Amino acid sequence: MATGNLTIDLSALARNWRDLNARSAGETGAVVKADGYGLGATVVGRRLAQEGARTFFVAAAEEGKILRGALGPGPEIFVFSGHMEGDTALLRDHGLTPLLNSVDQLLRHVEALPGHPFGIQLDTGMNRLGMEPVEWAAVRDIALSLSPRLLMSHLACADTPSHEMNPKQLHAFREMTDGLGVRRSLSATGGLLLGPAYHFDLCRPGIGLYGGLPFIDASPVVTLDIPVIQVRDVAVGETVGYSNTWTATRPSRIATVSAGYADGLIRAMGENARLYADDREVPVVGRVSMDLITADVTDLADDPASLQLLGRHQSVDTVADMAGTIGYEILTSLGGRYRRRITE
Ligand SMILES: *Cc1c(COP(=O)(O)O)cnc(C)c1O
């Protein structure tokens, strides 16, 4: 038995891409790293290509290989981690475009794969990946003579529109790239929503496609229904679950559903969490365990066959809040034990 039913709504995914594309001044690509944010890079990539996306981004060359298999030749696939030791054959054989992050990577690339396309990732203040201004100044002319496909950078605080870091990074990016005549990309979902000054030639949304914040108008893409294995009566004073963290204060009916933290339903969401029986909210009681969660269904007229965690009543961001994390982590943690169903 699967631990739950995960439904991935590809028409909602496509709608999210179209909505973001309509707001974007230039081209809109798609970030499908981490197996399409946990939803399956192959199905997600194919659907977005069908919708018109021509430029894709992954984190590692291995992910690019899988995506190329799904998309076939044609769409451009950029690799954020650049050209690492051991990547050469993957980049060459699967037509992947590394985003070179350092002078070392640039040298490795031109030695190992002369003539093979590449882009450059620039650091504009996030201090995570990319060439720093001084490094870029030193190799810029050489790099430009080799016709890079893209100059890109990444915003650290784009989910907070008023953050002073946004204009600061925009300024740094323009200083490093204005007038060079190369395609540019600065923005992921958050930056795309900051407006056209941040768009340049290509935006690269990820989370917004999958229904997550900061794209508040996103359509929900995932639904997670978890089967009820057992329902029992619990008397006043009895406890439920590990460490006796919940005690019945009224005669209660407790349903046990078949998913837990090993399925990505992180333990930290604990007793703030809620599940849904159709439109009725039911509270999670007791600790989330590895494979099981218990919920108080006393107020329901009938015992439910399953309870819903993610869907129209509760988004990935709501669940993330309950666990003190972000929607990205909830999505990419969704485990391998669910039965996955794709709807069009
Ligand atoms: C993950 C990532 C993106 C996509 O970001 P979202 O916030 O999910 O839209 C874009 N660019 C880079 C460099 C990334 O690492």
PDBQT file of the ligand as one rigid body, heavy atoms in Angstrom, charges set to zero:
ROOT
HETATM    1  C1  LIG A 401      16.312  27.824  -7.382  1.00  0.00    +0.000 C 
HETATM    2  C2  LIG A 401      16.771  28.923  -8.231  1.00  0.00    +0.000 A 
HETATM    3  C3  LIG A 401      15.864  29.637  -9.043  1.00  0.00    +0.000 A 
HETATM    4  C4  LIG A 401      14.369  29.475  -8.914  1.00  0.00    +0.000 C 
HETATM    5  O1  LIG A 401      13.971  30.140  -7.737  1.00  0.00    +0.000 OA
HETATM    6  P1  LIG A 401      12.453  30.224  -7.252  1.00  0.00    +0.000 P 
HETATM    7  O2  LIG A 401      12.531  31.067  -6.041  1.00  0.00    +0.000 OA
HETATM    8  O3  LIG A 401      12.050  28.829  -6.948  1.00  0.00    +0.000 OA
HETATM    9  O4  LIG A 401      11.646  30.824  -8.335  1.00  0.00    +0.000 OA
HETATM   10  C5  LIG A 401      16.379  30.559  -9.944  1.00  0.00    +0.000 A 
HETATM   11  N1  LIG A 401      17.708  30.800 -10.014  1.00  0.00    +0.000 NA
HETATM   12  C6  LIG A 401      18.605  30.163  -9.229  1.00  0.00    +0.000 A 
HETATM   13  C7  LIG A 401      20.044  30.481  -9.348  1.00  0.00    +0.000 C 
HETATM   14  C8  LIG A 401      18.171  29.212  -8.303  1.00  0.00    +0.000 A 
HETATM   15  O5  LIG A 401      19.057  28.603  -7.517  1.00  0.00    +0.000 OA
ENDROOT
TORSDOF 0
